[in-house]
Amino acid sequence: MQIIQSIREKGAAIIIIVIAISLIGFILMDAKPGSGGGIFGGSNDKIGKVNGQNISRQEFIKREKQMQDIEAGKSGQQPSGARIDQIRDQLWNQIVAENIFYKEAEKLGINITSTETKALLLSNDQTNPLMQERSLIGADGKLDMTKALEAYNNIKKAKGDQREMIDASILEPLRLSNAVAKYSGLISAAAYYPGWMKERDATEGKTFANISYVAIPYTEISDSTVTVSDADITGYVAKHKDLFKQEAGRTISYVTFSQLPTAVDSARVKKSVEELKVTFAADTNSKSFVGRNTSTIDFVDDFLPKAKINSIFTDTIIKEQIGTVVGPYVDGKNYVIAKVTGTKMMPDSVKAKHILIGTNDPQTGKSIMEDATAKKLADSILNMVNNGSDFAALAKQYSTDQGSKEKGGDLGSFGYGQMVPEFNEFAFSKTAGTRGVVKTQFGYHVIEVVSQTAMKPAYKIAFIGKEINASDATVGEASLASTKAAAQKDAASLETYLKTIGKSIIVNPAIIKENDFAIGNMQQARSLIKWAFGAKKGQVSEPFSIGEDFVVATVNNIYAEGTQDATLARKGSEAVIRNQKKAAIIVAKIGVASTLENAATAYSKTIMTAGADSSITMAAQIINGLGVEYKIIGAAFNKENLAKASAPIEGTSGVYVIKTNSIQNKPDPSSEAQLQQKDVGLQKIRQQSANWFEALKKQSDIIDKRSSVY
């Protein structure tokens, strides 16, 4: 059952590995092709709908908990705060992806059989989750099939919560990645490079133009001389509606009133810590003293090497004599005093071996041997070792640590803190050659310290920390100030009031969506966002406690789904419209029927040439010296421009007048070059089809009602 625990602990890391090969880019878990139940089942408590399939709130919450547990298995602590909001958002995207993709897969008969699943889990492919479990890897770096089969059978036997965790973190992502690979393979295999396209690409790549040109960059006209009005933007948006689609949302402004500690608060905490220095220095029981004075830093009754001491003042502290109190100093959010209570020499690393007599199953917690029986067996094994019995043979016979028993109990070398505390203490405090029995949470270990390297000083240090926190008076003042601001009747009144107290309102230009959970850098703002979507334009909110501030907000604008107005569209259109107006000014000055010489004279420019290197072809992406100018490439192949200069061309970076000097053919490409051209053509087609999931998503009917719950 060892593999089960490893899966629980490493589930999040395994998911990342599986996702790396998935084109969808989501962790996909519980849904199965053709399933009528699960998260799209028949609960009346809905959180949304995807292509007509209801999403149950109950199942959403269940899967959210699974994701949190997987993350907790990796980090050692349950996610909280803004991370929970992120997990919910990630889960919603997963559910949308599941519903959309599995529908398509079902239409094409794409699935994965139990035989395929087994083959994947017993393969040596690096995306196989079992390949991440060291105990299953042989000396050749491949799966030990005997152990892998045992692990696979244990997975099959898992039930209840354990089974759900394995499904969520291992089996469903594996099945999904396989289905996605099949789907993507079908699309890639269907890519076809038609003859007419091949012929066109060959022609476009074979002919090249040589041109003379005059370039008048838009920078010739100062931005300050060109005004872009709202009417200009509205007109531009009307012609390019697809570029300015607008989701429903709100824009807000807000003001913050800090709950952070003031200078007075900081001085108060510093004084309280300073008052402890004399008694701390005199006290002979540092552990008790730290406990009595409610330190924010726990007492560690161990000798630690310098690198393991968690303090920014370590170098200063260890220079002092034993018993000297250093500080107070600021470390993070605390004022701290520190005292070295002892020092000794310790190794930098240790090599050891052990025989574990386990007392309980680390996966289930169930007892596998009575404590007294395990202790007696461990003592007996130690006596056998001390009397000359082979340690490695005894490890293979008795040890319950599957990871080391086949290596004769050899744990290799490890640094301080890598083992559980009791094991660590024995290995680093005893001398090389020492043997003994040590009890840990896993059972009784018969340990032999094989060797120790790089003896260095280690220190036992007692810290007392006091958090620099805001006083009740500080928090009360911030609360009162925010309440007064919230009492203003509308946005205009709020701005007027803020001027009287020397504060400014913060305008948040980005549109907030109904299911957002953050506003700019302000995390955990869900309560404020929910308020905004129930408020009227200009309405002032009550104070919200967000992070370390009280926040009072007002709604600036309410946007319905549709097309952006001039204010929102300005960012994406103003530069383009300004250049269009500059182009009109430039064209008016040089004239619509100009020669190269006249165009050059009008703006004191030089006539330049390009294309002598045969780089200007219809297939070219850039022009050397000009950059991305597709209109110039097109004009270069206009035969009318062979006889005379072109009309002014409004390009990306400026206005151009060109004259085509010649249009010539390159030599016929070699057969190898022709094959390469075909490969490039196919690659382009495949790249265009790589966004198949986004295309499917755009065609889907997605109704998101999470805001009614969260």
C-alpha positions in Angstrom: 0.0 0.0 0.0 3.0 2.3 0.0 2.2 3.6 -3.4 -1.2 4.8 -2.2 0.4 7.2 0.3 2.9 8.4 -2.3 0.0 9.2 -4.7 -1.7 11.2 -1.9 1.4 13.1 -1.2 2.5 13.7 -4.7 -0.8 14.0 -6.5 -0.4 17.6 -7.4 3.1 17.1 -8.9 1.8 14.2 -10.9 -1.1 16.2 -12.3 1.4 18.8 -13.5 3.4 16.2 -15.4 0.2 14.7 -17.0 -1.1 18.2 -18.0 2.2 18.9 -19.8 1.1 16.7 -22.6 -2.6 17.8 -22.6 -3.5 20.4 -25.3 -6.5 21.5 -23.2 -4.3 22.6 -20.3 -6.7 21.7 -17.5 -6.6 19.1 -14.8 -9.6 17.0 -15.7 -10.9 14.6 -13.2 -14.2 12.9 -12.4 -16.3 13.2 -15.6 -16.4 10.2 -17.9 -17.6 9.9 -21.6 -21.2 9.1 -21.8 -21.8 9.5 -18.1 -25.3 10.6 -17.1 -24.4 11.4 -13.5 -21.6 13.1 -11.8 -21.1 16.8 -12.0 -23.5 17.1 -14.8 -26.2 15.1 -13.0 -29.7 15.9 -12.0 -29.4 18.0 -8.8 -31.8 20.9 -8.5 -29.1 22.9 -6.9 -27.3 24.3 -10.0 -24.2 26.4 -10.2 -24.2 26.7 -14.0 -24.8 25.0 -17.3 -22.6 23.9 -20.2 -24.3 22.9 -23.5 -27.5 22.2 -21.7 -25.9 20.0 -19.0 -26.6 21.2 -15.5 -23.7 21.6 -13.0 -24.6 20.5 -9.5 -23.4 22.7 -6.7 -23.0 19.6 -4.4 -20.7 17.9 -6.9 -18.8 21.2 -7.5 -18.1 21.5 -3.8 -17.1 17.8 -3.6 -14.5 18.2 -6.4 -13.3 21.5 -4.9 -12.5 19.6 -1.7 -10.7 16.9 -3.7 -8.5 19.6 -5.4 -7.8 21.2 -2.0 -6.8 17.8 -0.5 -4.4 17.1 -3.4 -2.8 20.5 -3.0 -2.6 20.0 0.8 -0.8 16.6 0.2 1.9 18.4 -1.7 2.3 21.5 0.4 1.5 20.1 3.8 -1.3 22.5 4.6 -4.8 23.2 3.3 -5.1 26.1 0.9 -6.9 29.2 2.2 -7.9 32.7 1.2 -7.2 33.8 -2.3 -5.9 30.3 -3.2 -9.4 28.9 -2.6 -10.8 31.4 -5.1 -8.2 30.4 -7.6 -9.0 26.7 -7.1 -12.7 27.4 -7.7 -11.9 29.3 -10.9 -9.6 26.5 -12.1 -12.3 23.9 -11.3 -14.9 25.8 -13.3 -12.6 25.8 -16.3 -12.0 22.1 -15.9 -15.7 21.3 -15.8 -16.3 23.4 -19.0 -13.4 21.7 -20.7 -14.6 18.2 -19.6 -18.1 18.7 -20.9 -17.0 20.2 -24.2 -14.2 17.7 -24.9 -15.9 14.5 -23.8 -18.9 15.3 -26.0 -16.6 15.6 -29.0 -14.7 12.5 -28.0 -17.9 10.5 -27.7 -19.0 11.5 -31.2 -15.8 10.1 -32.6 -15.8 6.9 -30.4 -12.7 8.0 -28.6 -12.2 6.3 -25.2 -9.6 4.4 -23.2 -10.1 0.8 -22.2 -9.0 -0.7 -18.9 -6.3 -2.7 -20.8 -4.9 0.6 -22.2 -5.0 2.2 -18.7 -3.0 -0.8 -17.3 -0.5 -0.6 -20.2 0.0 3.2 -19.6 0.6 2.6 -15.9 3.1 -0.1 -16.5 4.9 1.8 -19.3 8.3 3.5 -19.0 6.9 6.7 -20.5 8.0 9.7 -18.4 4.4 10.9 -18.2 3.4 7.7 -16.4 2.6 8.8 -12.8 4.2 5.6 -11.4 7.5 6.6 -12.9 7.7 9.3 -10.3 7.7 6.8 -7.4 11.4 6.0 -6.6 10.6 2.7 -4.9 9.3 1.3 -8.2 12.3 2.2 -10.3 15.0 -0.4 -10.9 18.8 0.2 -11.3 18.3 0.7 -15.0 16.0 3.7 -14.4 12.9 1.7 -15.6 10.0 0.4 -13.8 10.5 -2.8 -11.7 7.6 -4.7 -13.2 7.1 -6.9 -10.1 6.8 -3.8 -7.9 4.8 -1.9 -10.5 2.3 -4.7 -10.8 1.9 -4.8 -7.0 1.3 -1.0 -7.0 -1.2 -1.3 -9.8 -3.1 -4.1 -8.0 -3.1 -1.9 -4.8 -4.6 1.0 -6.8 -7.4 -1.4 -8.1 -8.2 -2.5 -4.5 -8.5 1.1 -3.1 -11.9 2.1 -2.0 -13.9 5.0 -0.6 -12.0 8.3 -0.2 -8.8 6.7 -1.1 -10.2 5.5 -4.4 -11.6 9.0 -5.2 -8.3 10.6 -4.5 -6.5 8.2 -6.8 -9.1 8.7 -9.5 -8.8 12.5 -9.2 -5.1 12.7 -9.1 -4.0 9.7 -11.3 -6.5 7.8 -13.3 -8.8 10.5 -14.8 -5.9 12.8 -15.9 -4.2 9.8 -17.4 -7.3 8.7 -19.3 -8.0 12.2 -20.4 -4.4 12.9 -21.7 -4.7 9.7 -23.7 -8.0 10.8 -25.2 -6.7 14.2 -26.0 -3.6 12.7 -27.7 -5.9 10.5 -29.8 -8.1 13.5 -30.7 -5.1 15.7 -31.6 -3.6 12.9 -33.6 -6.8 12.7 -35.7 -6.7 16.4 -36.4 -3.0 16.3 -37.2 -3.4 13.3 -39.5 -6.3 15.1 -41.3 -4.1 18.1 -42.2 -4.0 18.3 -46.0 -1.8 20.4 -48.1 -3.8 20.8 -51.3 -2.1 21.1 -54.7 -3.4 24.5 -55.5 -2.0 25.8 -52.2 1.3 24.1 -52.8 1.5 25.7 -56.3 0.5 29.1 -54.9 3.2 28.9 -52.2 5.8 27.8 -54.7 5.0 30.7 -57.0 4.9 33.2 -54.2 8.3 32.0 -53.0 9.9 31.9 -56.4 9.2 35.5 -57.6 11.0 38.4 -55.9 10.8 42.2 -56.4 13.4 44.9 -56.2 12.0 48.3 -55.2 13.0 51.9 -54.5 11.0 53.7 -51.9 10.6 56.8 -49.7 9.4 56.3 -46.1 7.9 59.1 -44.0 7.4 57.6 -40.5 4.4 58.7 -38.4 6.8 60.1 -35.9 7.3 63.1 -38.3 4.0 64.4 -37.0 3.9 65.2 -33.3 1.2 63.3 -31.3 0.1 66.6 -29.6 -1.0 68.0 -33.0 -3.5 65.2 -33.6 -6.7 64.8 -31.6 -8.6 61.6 -31.4 -12.2 62.3 -30.4 -14.7 59.9 -28.9 -16.6 60.2 -32.2 -13.5 59.0 -34.1 -13.3 56.0 -31.8 -17.0 55.2 -32.1 -16.7 55.3 -35.9 -13.7 53.0 -35.9 -15.3 50.6 -33.5 -18.4 50.4 -35.7 -16.2 49.2 -38.6 -14.3 46.7 -36.4 -16.9 45.3 -34.0 -15.2 41.9 -33.7 -12.1 43.6 -32.2 -14.1 45.4 -29.5 -16.4 42.8 -28.1 -17.5 43.6 -24.5 -18.4 41.2 -21.7 -20.9 42.3 -19.1 -19.1 43.9 -16.1 -18.5 46.9 -13.8 -15.8 49.5 -13.3 -15.2 50.9 -9.9 -13.2 53.4 -7.9 -12.3 52.9 -4.3 -10.4 54.3 -1.3 -8.5 52.4 1.3 -8.1 53.0 5.1 -5.1 51.0 6.4 -5.4 48.8 9.4 -1.6 48.3 9.5 0.4 49.2 12.6 1.4 52.8 13.0 4.8 54.0 14.3 3.2 54.3 17.7 2.2 50.6 17.5 5.7 49.6 16.5 7.3 51.5 19.3 4.9 49.9 21.8 5.9 46.4 20.7 9.6 47.2 20.6 9.4 48.5 24.2 7.6 45.3 25.4 10.4 43.1 23.9 13.2 45.3 25.3 11.7 44.9 28.8 12.3 41.2 28.6 16.1 41.3 27.8 17.4 41.4 31.3 15.2 38.6 32.7 15.8 36.5 29.5 19.6 36.8 29.9 19.4 35.7 33.6 16.9 32.9 33.1 18.4 29.4 33.0 15.4 27.6 31.5 15.0 29.2 28.0 12.3 26.8 26.9 10.1 27.7 29.8 10.8 31.4 29.5 9.9 31.4 25.8 6.6 29.6 26.6 5.7 31.9 29.4 6.1 35.0 27.3 4.0 33.7 24.3 6.6 34.1 21.7 5.6 34.0 18.0 8.7 31.9 17.4 8.6 28.4 18.8 11.4 27.2 21.0 13.6 24.6 19.1 15.5 22.4 21.6 18.0 21.2 19.0 21.5 22.2 17.9 21.3 23.6 14.3 24.0 24.3 11.7 24.2 27.9 10.7 22.4 27.3 7.4 19.3 25.9 9.2 18.9 28.8 11.6 15.9 30.8 10.3 16.9 34.4 11.2 18.2 37.3 9.2 20.5 38.2 12.1 22.2 34.7 12.4 25.7 36.0 11.8 25.3 38.7 14.6 23.7 36.3 17.1 26.4 33.5 16.8 29.2 35.9 17.3 28.1 36.6 20.9 29.0 34.7 24.0 26.6 32.0 25.3 23.9 33.7 27.4 24.1 37.1 25.6 20.8 38.5 24.4 20.8 40.1 21.0 18.1 42.6 19.9 15.4 43.7 19.6 15.6 43.7 15.8 12.8 43.5 13.2 12.5 40.2 11.4 9.4 40.1 9.1 6.4 41.2 11.2 8.1 40.7 14.5 10.4 42.4 17.0 12.8 39.7 18.1 15.4 39.0 20.8 17.7 36.0 20.6 20.1 34.1 23.0 22.6 31.4 22.2 22.2 28.8 24.9 24.7 26.3 23.6 27.1 25.3 20.8 28.9 22.1 19.6 30.4 20.6 16.5 28.2 18.6 14.2 28.6 16.9 10.8 27.3 18.6 7.6 26.0 15.3 6.3 25.6 11.8 7.5 25.5 8.4 5.8 23.4 5.8 7.7 21.5 2.6 7.3 18.5 1.3 9.2 16.1 -1.6 9.7 12.5 -0.4 10.4 10.2 -2.5 12.5 6.9 -0.7 11.7 4.2 -0.5 14.3 1.5 0.9 12.0 0.6 1.2 8.3 1.6 4.7 7.3 -1.2 4.9 4.7 -4.1 3.7 6.8 -2.8 4.3 10.3 -3.8 0.7 11.3 -1.6 -1.2 13.8 0.5 -3.9 12.2 2.5 -4.9 15.3 2.1 -4.3 19.0 4.5 -1.6 20.3 6.1 -3.9 22.9 6.6 -6.7 20.3 8.2 -4.3 17.8 10.5 -2.9 20.5 11.6 -6.4 21.6 12.2 -7.4 17.9 14.3 -4.2 17.3 16.4 -4.8 20.4 16.9 -8.4 19.3 18.1 -7.4 15.9 20.5 -4.8 17.4 22.0 -7.5 19.5 22.4 -9.7 16.4 24.1 -6.9 14.6 26.4 -6.1 17.5 27.3 -9.8 17.6 28.4 -9.9 14.0 25.3 -10.7 12.0 25.0 -9.2 8.5 23.1 -5.9 8.7 22.0 -6.0 5.0 20.7 -9.6 5.3 18.7 -8.6 8.4 17.3 -5.5 6.7 16.0 -7.6 3.7 14.5 -10.1 6.2 12.9 -7.8 8.7 12.6 -4.2 7.5 9.2 -2.8 6.7 10.7 0.2 4.8 10.2 -1.0 1.2 12.3 1.8 -0.2 15.6 0.8 1.6 15.3 -2.9 2.5 16.4 -4.2 -0.9 19.5 -1.9 -0.5 20.4 -3.6 2.8 18.9 -0.7 4.7 21.3 1.8 3.1 19.8 5.3 3.2 22.8 7.0 1.5 23.9 10.4 2.6 21.5 13.1 3.9 21.6 16.5 5.3 20.4 17.9 8.7 16.6 18.0 8.9 15.9 15.5 6.1 14.8 12.8 8.5 12.1 12.8 11.2 13.3 14.5 14.4 14.2 11.5 16.5 16.1 9.8 13.6 17.8 13.1 12.8 18.9 13.7 16.4 20.5 10.2 16.6 22.3 10.4 13.3 23.8 13.9 13.8 24.5 13.7 17.6 26.2 10.3 17.7 29.6 9.5 16.4 30.3 7.4 13.3 30.0 3.6 14.0 27.3 4.1 16.7 24.3 1.7 16.6 21.1 2.0 18.5 17.3 1.6 18.5 15.3 4.8 18.0 11.5 5.1 18.1 9.7 7.4 15.6 6.2 7.8 14.4 6.8 4.9 12.0 8.0 2.4 14.6 11.4 1.3 15.9 14.5 1.9 13.8 17.7 -0.1 14.3 20.2 2.6 13.1 23.9 2.4 12.3 25.7 5.7 11.7 28.1 4.7 8.9 30.0 8.0 8.4 29.9 11.7 9.0 31.5 14.5 6.9 32.5 18.2 7.4 32.2 18.8 11.1 31.0 22.3 11.7 29.7 24.4 14.6 26.0 24.0 15.5 24.0 26.3 17.8 21.1 26.1 20.1 19.3 29.5 20.0 16.2 30.6 21.9 14.2 33.3 20.2 11.4 35.5 21.6 9.3 37.2 19.0 6.4 39.7 19.3 4.3 40.5 16.3 4.1 44.2 15.4 0.4 44.4 15.3 -2.1 47.3 15.1 -3.6 48.3 18.4 -7.4 48.4 18.9 -7.2 52.2 18.7 -5.5 52.0 15.3 -8.0 49.6 13.9 -10.8 51.7 15.4 -9.6 54.9 13.8 -9.4 53.2 10.4 -12.9 51.7 10.9 -14.4 55.1 11.9 -12.8 56.9 8.9 -14.1 54.3 6.5 -17.6 54.5 8.0 -17.6 58.3 7.5 -16.6 57.8 3.9 -19.3 55.2 3.3 -21.9 57.6 4.7 -21.5 59.9 1.6 -24.6 59.8 -0.6 -22.9 59.4 -4.0 -19.6 59.2 -5.8 -19.3 63.0 -6.2 -19.9 63.5 -2.5 -17.4 60.9 -1.7 -14.7 62.6 -3.8 -15.4 65.9 -2.1 -15.2 64.4 1.3 -11.9 62.6 0.6 -10.3 65.9 -0.4 -11.2 67.3 3.0 -9.2 64.5 4.8 -6.3 64.5 2.3 -7.1 61.2 0.6 -7.6 60.4 -3.1 -9.9 57.9 -4.7 -8.2 55.1 -6.8 -9.7 54.5 -10.2 -9.6 50.9 -11.3 -9.9 51.0 -15.1 -10.2 47.3 -15.7 -13.7 45.8 -16.1 -14.6 43.5 -13.2 -16.5 40.3 -14.2 -19.3 38.9 -12.1 -17.2 35.9 -11.0 -13.9 37.6 -10.4 -12.3 37.3 -7.0 -9.6 40.0 -7.2 -9.5 43.6 -8.2 -6.0 44.4 -9.5 -3.6 43.6 -6.6 -6.4 43.4 -4.1 -7.0 39.7 -3.4 -10.0 38.2 -1.6 -12.2 41.0 -2.9 -15.1 38.7 -3.6 -17.5 40.4 -1.2 -16.8 43.8 -2.8 -17.4 42.4 -6.3 -20.7 40.9 -5.3 -21.7 44.2 -3.9 -20.7 46.0 -7.1 -23.0 43.7 -9.2 -26.0 44.6 -7.0 -25.3 48.3 -6.9 -26.3 51.2 -9.0 -23.9 53.6 -10.9 -22.6 56.2 -8.5 -23.6 54.2 -5.4 -21.2 54.2 -2.4 -20.5 50.9 -0.6 -20.3 50.1 3.1 -16.7 49.5 4.3 -15.3 46.1 3.4 -12.4 44.6 5.3 -10.0 43.3 2.6 -6.5 42.2 3.5 -5.0 44.9 5.7 -7.4 47.7 4.6 -11.0 48.9 5.0 -12.2 49.6 1.5 -15.0 51.9 0.4 -16.0 51.7 -3.3 -18.3 53.4 -5.8 -19.5 52.0 -9.1 -18.3 54.1 -12.1 -19.9 52.3 -15.0 -22.2 49.3 -15.7 -21.5 47.5 -19.0 -23.8 45.2 -20.7 -22.6 42.5 -23.0 -22.0 43.9 -26.5 -19.6 46.3 -28.1 -17.2 48.6 -26.1 -17.9 52.2 -25.8 -15.4 54.9 -26.7 -13.9 55.1 -23.3 -13.1 51.4 -23.2 -12.1 51.1 -26.8 -9.7 54.1 -26.7 -6.8 51.9 -25.4 -7.1 49.5 -28.4 -7.9 52.0 -31.1 -6.4 55.4 -30.3 -2.9 54.7 -31.7 -4.3 53.3 -35.0 -6.7 56.3 -35.5 -4.0 58.8 -34.7 -1.7 57.2 -37.3 -4.6 57.3 -39.8 -4.9 61.0 -39.2 -1.2 61.5 -39.5 -1.2 59.6 -42.7 -3.8 62.0 -44.1 -1.6 65.0 -43.2 1.5 63.4 -44.8 -0.4 62.4 -48.0 -1.8 66.0 -48.3 1.7 67.4 -48.2 3.3 65.0 -50.7 0.3 64.8 -53.0 -1.5 61.7 -54.2 0.3 61.6 -57.6 3.8 62.1 -56.5 7.2 61.0 -57.7 9.8 59.5 -55.4 11.8 62.7 -55.7 8.9 64.9 -54.7 8.0 62.6 -51.8 11.6 62.7 -50.6 11.9 66.4 -50.9 8.7 67.1 -49.0 10.0 65.6 -45.8 13.8 65.8 -46.5 14.1 62.0 -46.9 16.4 59.8 -49.0 15.3 57.4 -51.7 16.1 53.9 -50.5 16.2 50.5 -52.1 15.2 47.0 -50.9 14.9 43.5 -52.4 18.3 43.2 -54.1 18.9 40.2 -51.8 15.7 38.5 -53.3 14.0 38.7 -49.9 10.8 40.5 -51.0 8.5 37.7 -52.1 4.8 37.3 -51.7 5.5 34.8 -48.9 7.8 37.2 -47.0 6.8 38.3 -43.5 9.1 41.3 -43.3 11.1 43.7 -45.5 14.7 44.2 -44.5 15.0 47.8 -43.2 11.2 48.4 -43.0 9.9 45.6 -40.8 6.3 44.2 -41.1 4.7 46.1 -44.0 2.4 43.8 -45.9 0.9 46.6 -48.1 4.4 47.4 -49.4 5.0 43.7 -50.3 1.7 43.6 -52.2 2.4 46.9 -54.0 5.9 45.7 -55.0 4.3 43.1 -57.2 1.7 45.5 -58.8 3.0 45.8 -62.3 1.5 49.4 -62.6 4.3 50.4 -60.2 6.9 49.3 -62.7 6.1 52.3 -64.9 5.7 54.9 -62.3 5.8 55.6 -58.6 2.9 54.3 -56.5 0.3 56.5 -54.8 1.1 57.1 -51.1 0.6 53.9 -49.1 -0.6 54.0 -45.5 1.6 51.4 -43.8 2.1 50.1 -40.3 4.9 52.5 -39.3 4.5 55.3 -41.8 3.5 56.5 -45.3 5.4 55.0 -48.2 5.8 55.9 -51.9 7.5 53.0 -53.9 8.5 52.2 -57.4 9.1 48.6 -58.5 12.5 48.4 -60.3 12.1 44.7 -61.3 10.2 41.5 -60.7 12.4 38.4 -61.3 12.3 34.7 -60.8 14.6 32.7 -58.5 16.2 29.5 -59.8 14.1 26.4 -59.5 14.4 25.0 -56.0 16.1 21.6 -55.4 14.0 18.6 -54.7 15.1 18.8 -51.1 13.9 22.4 -50.9 10.6 21.4 -52.4 10.1 18.7 -49.8 11.0 21.2 -47.1 8.5 23.6 -48.5 5.8 20.9 -48.3 6.7 20.2 -44.7 6.5 23.9 -43.9 3.1 24.2 -45.6 1.7 21.2 -43.6 3.2 22.6 -40.4 1.4 25.9 -41.0 -1.9 24.1 -41.5 -1.4 22.1 -38.3 -0.5 25.2 -36.3 -3.8 26.8 -37.4 -5.7 23.7 -36.1 -3.9 23.6 -32.8 -6.4 25.9 -31.1 -9.2 23.3 -31.6 -10.3 23.5 -28.0 -10.8 27.3 -28.1 -12.8 26.9 -31.3 -15.0 24.3 -29.6 -15.4 26.5 -26.6 -16.6 29.5 -28.7 -19.3 27.3 -30.2 -20.6 26.2 -26.8 -23.4 27.5 -24.7 -21.9 28.3 -21.3 -24.0 29.7 -18.4 -22.0 30.6 -15.3 -24.0 31.1 -12.1 -21.2 30.8 -9.6 -21.9 34.3 -8.3 -25.2 33.1 -6.9 -23.3 30.8 -4.6 -19.8 32.3 -3.9 
